[in-house]
Amino acid sequence: MPESNFAEPSDRSEEQVSGAKVIAQALKTQGVEYMFGVVGIPVIEIAVAAQELGIRYIGMRNEQAACYAASAIGYLTGRPLLVIGGSSERNQETMGAFQEFPQVEACRLYSKFSARPSSVEAIPSVIEKAVRSNIYGRPGACYVDIPADFVNLLVNVNSIKYTECCMSPPVSMAETPAVSMAASVIRNAKQPLLIIGKGAAYAHAEENIRKLVEQCKLPFLPTPMGKGVVPDNHPNCVGAARSRALQFADVIVLFGARLNWILHFGLPPRYRPDVKFIQVDICAEELGNNVRPAVTLLGDINAVTKQLLEEFDKIPWQYPPESKWWKTLREKMKSNEAASEELASTKSLPMNYYTVFYHVQEQLPRDCFIVSEGANTMDIGRTVLQNYLPRHRLDAGTFGTMGIGLGFAIAAAILAKDRSPGQRVICVEGDSAFGFSGMEVETICRYNLPIIILVVNNNGIYQGFDKDSWKEMLKSQDATIASPPVCLLPNSHYEQVITAFGGKGYFVQTPEELQESLRQTLADTTKPSLINIMIEPQATRKAQDFHWLTRSNM
């Protein structure tokens, strides 16, 4: 018989797929768009497989920074952190395998879900559960452990059943009687205050919260990452009178804000002993922490705010804009702003924090992301640098973690490039904080991200010494004995770090140099830049009504 020109039909039942490709496809199916990491054996193939499916892979220089970046992009997109870690091969367990460690058990302490798939075939269902766990209820990180031998293990393609993308989180609402009670408590308040937290930003509650503020004429105070839910320049924002507002409010409504150290636990002397808290939160376990609330509203913050608006639509009510409380707040705001402006207008050199931030604020694009970390750098910067849009401020948050800055900035910049070309990311760093993740400058330059790094350099942690004092100090003793633990090398040229990788660097010492460098960097969208801003080594905050947490004896 003559030979046939037709090829035999392929038998899909014999087609095989690697564990790496199963992981990548399972992530893609669950809507994962971005992956941050530091690759090595055994996870290189996972990153390659993800890229082949169109998942954006951003290679970082440090695993901590990769996690920070992934957590930030999760906050910005509504898909919180999912960590995938390679582990030792299954047949080497208990034998002292390479980097053998009980990763699943360790991560269980710090995550909502931690698991190792029992087989390659089980990977899709485990990843679906991890994604669902981290977006349902109070969002939180999840961990999936991948044995090294799974990555390149080949299995029959027909044995893999991909679990379809999990549904969006269900929207829960507060009990109707509780909403009515909350509205009644607010109506009877003599000195009300709304506190807008990060939870409100994550819930995309900005439209309804702004309606509530404006309809009821209520003063509000944002937490650090609640800034921008309602614009900082809104006439009802009392951020400039924060301590006074907290100390004397008689009714406080918490929108996704926790009574932790950031809000001084809700306790005297920072608050009135008889203050009534109304807690709005998605997490039941958070309700009643540290202080017994007058009313609890458990549910999605946006949905619950809408419920409150409906109550005030039924029986319209406004807080009197000319009340004694408003007068007290406005007077305190005016005096605090005057004190800050006086410091900012100081002509002496080196500059102080307030001079720097007032000049930066003058030129900041309205839609920019502001990322910040440091001690005084973050605290003072937060009071001066304005946010006008929700989810456009990223900082050290509840844990006060240093090192988050460049990772957060990379995440925001990746998102900006994809969704809002031309949008800039301003990363404001203390010189000490910059040291935690400074090598991520190479990552920023490698991906040519729209980031402007401002290093506010006071030669130390909290405070440092000028160059002459440093030299004098070292004349008689070795630096390990003579140098105070808070000191860093004076006048370090951090701007040279970015120029080494092809970015643009500036070393500035005067307001005029700062203004000009900002103009140039904002005008140049072709490359990232770093402005190293020298300030007075002993510069500090203006006088505060209360000490910060634990006092130092220095």
Helices and strands as residue ranges (DSSP letters): G 12-14, E 16-18, H 19-29, E 34-37, H 44-52, E 56-59, H 63-77, E 82-87, G 90-92, H 103-108, E 113-115, G 120-122, H 123-135, E 142-147, H 148-151, E 154-156, G 157-159, H 176-187, E 192-196, H 198-202, H 206-216, E 220-222, G 224-226, G 239-241, H 242-248, E 251-255, G 261-266, E 276-281, G 284-286, E 295-298, H 301-314, H 324-344, H 353-363, E 369-373, H 376-384, E 393-395, H 405-419, E 425-430, H 431-437, H 440-446, E 451-457, H 467-473, H 479-482, H 495-500, E 504-508, H 511-523, E 529-534
